[in-house]
Each structure stands twice: as C-alpha cells, then as structure tokens.
Amino acid sequence: MTSPPDGEKLSALPGRSVRGTFYRALLAAFALEPLSVEGSLRHGGRYNPMGAFGAIYCGENPAVCAAEIRKRAEHHPVPRHRLARIQLGLHRVLDLTDPATLAALGLRAEDLVADNWEPTQRIGAAARAAGFEGLLVPSAAGPGRNLVIFPDRLDTRSRIRSLGSRPFRLATKP
C-alpha cells in the first residue's frame, strides 16, 4: 500500500452492520472505564494516530484479545488485565476482512497486519472522516478479527455498552 484509500471510494462503500458481543482486554488499572478511549488517544493504536482521535479496540473472542496482549508484551512481563464483555449494535462499519472491500480500496490483507502502523492509521483516519463508526479488521497477532470503534462517530441508532469484566490471566505461552 503506497497511499491511504481515496475518500470518495470510502464514502461510496455502504459498510455493514455489526451486532453481538465482543471483548476488550484492559489493564487492571483501567477496568472501571471499559469504554474509555483515553489510552488510544494518548498512545495511538494500529488504526488511530496518537492525539488525533480515540478508538475502542475489541476482539471477536477472548483468544484474539490474549494474542493481542502477548504480541504487545513480547519480551516483557505481561501485566494484570481484565476482560470486559462489550455488547454492541453498529450500523456502518467498514469491513476490511472482506476481499471485495479490500479490492475496491486497492488494499491487500497483508497491508493491515504489517509492523508499520502509519498506513493503517491513515486508513482509520480516512474511514472515520468518511463517517464509518468503526472497522472490522484482521488481528495482526493471530487468527481472528478485531473491531475498532470510533465512539465519536456512532449513529444515533447504534449502541455500545459494557456487560462487566472479569480477571483475565494469560498463560505464558499461547
């Protein structure tokens, strides 16, 4: 990928609805606010540049969350986490796991999981600017998908809420 997706191409895509339960791994210190974007706003993430806008990163299941934590903590001790269950109903999500969507945007699946976050941050910013509520993306840490939510772009019909959290202890090896 050499440039971010064209804004007109993005705006022309309908997106898809996403409903169900997703999971969010949180450092224990931040578990009281499972829908906060503070961490992603301060530090940035794969799909949001630091300081530009916040995002809520969720995995489709606890195994995806565990893989993401392990990748991020590679060669470091894994701090204590909690696993929050997030129930949601979103109406316009850009599905970057769909080969037709990738082709329409001139993207390849491997573009989304590379170690360089700058291109994916440009994708996130462009999708958010085009009015998408979030992105459905492949996990860069292993099999499975992540949902990246832009809470400041939620449609009035969309809903997101925490169903609580529990301790999330990881084995030292996957």
Number of C-alpha atoms within 10 A of each C-alpha: 12 8 10 19 20 14 14 9 12 22 15 9 17 13 21 16 14 19 14 11 18 20 25 28 27 25 17 16 10 15 20 13 13 23 20 15 18 16 16 21 18 14 12 20 21 24 29 26 22 16 13 12 20 25 27 21 24 24 27 19 16 18 16 24 27 23 21 20 19 20 13 12 12 10 8 8 9 16 12 14 22 21 22 25 22 21 15 16 16 21 21 21 25 27 22 21 19 13 13 12 17 16 12 12 17 15 19 15 15 10 15 23 17 13 11 11 18 16 20 22 21 18 23 28 19 19 24 23 14 18 19 27 25 29 26 22 21 22 20 19 17 15 10 17 20 23 24 24 26 24 19 12 16 20 14 8 8 17 14 17 13 17 12 14 20 13 15 18 13 16 9 8 6 8
